[in-house]
């Protein structure tokens, strides 16, 4: 080493195992795969993957999205909260990193929201804010579960059957209690819709700094590293506008 206190780097020792960087390739989904996934969702939940692909929201942010967060005039979506699980309870809380943000809302996505609302009216939902004993806050949520309550992450089982129907993952096996067991990886889960969004936005010429703001990342450097690791800088076969129009359902 430089000060000669250690004559040889431990990293070169045959005994020391230096961790290797993960080599699993994660690439953004194609327009066709995203469209198939959207179409595979039941009608009441079809807007969930659409908005995830159109605006890059996290799952908890989507579940907490309210009518008052949509600005149809300015064509923006205000991400102000998430639904978060605390023990056995759920609360409204600020988005990850405690950062509210404003995300552009494509015209086709705004139209899809209006169509959704014409059939599925908002759900007035009251939950504590940030803590289980926090002040109750009420919002008109865009999405509701089959029991007419807010959607819980564990209850949202429509995503994986849709992944099967879209040909993304194989048909599940049954366990000893006849429950479906799905096999997914990072490159096959619904979180990939955020990666898809990022790839489309980057292809449209948006800077990494702007993308970090849209995704709710605290550090643009993290966004850049993710974009490189997940190969999101590769050219896409279609422009952002044509992708938006083809994704409309």
GIVENKA-V969664 format. One line per field, one symbol per residue. phi: phi as a letter, one per 30 degrees, with the letter a starting at -180 (. if undefined). psi: psi as a letter, one per 20 degrees, with the letter a starting at -180 (. if undefined). A space follows every 10 residues. Layout:
phi: ???
psi: ???
This chain:
phi: .dcidcdbde dcddddcddc decddbcddd eddddddddd deedcddedd ddddbidded dddcdcedcc cdddhbbccc abcbcbiccb bdaedeihbd acbeceeddd ddddddddcb ddcdbcbdci becdddbcbc ddbbddcibd dcedddcddd edddddidbd edccddcicd cccbbedbdd dddddeeddd ddddjddddd dedddiddbe dddddddddc hdddecdbdd ddddddddb
psi: rgjjhphpph hipihpopqq qpjppoqqqr ghggghgghi qqghjhhghg hhhhikqrgh hghjprhiip nhgilqpooi rrpqpocirq rqrqrqjkoq rpppoqhhhg hhgggghhhn qqooppqqoh qhjrppqpqn qhqqrijkrq pqghhnjhgg hhhghijgrr pqrpaijkqp oqorrhjiri ihhhgggghg ghhjjqrhgg ghghikphoh hggggghghj liiqqqiqrg ghgghhip.
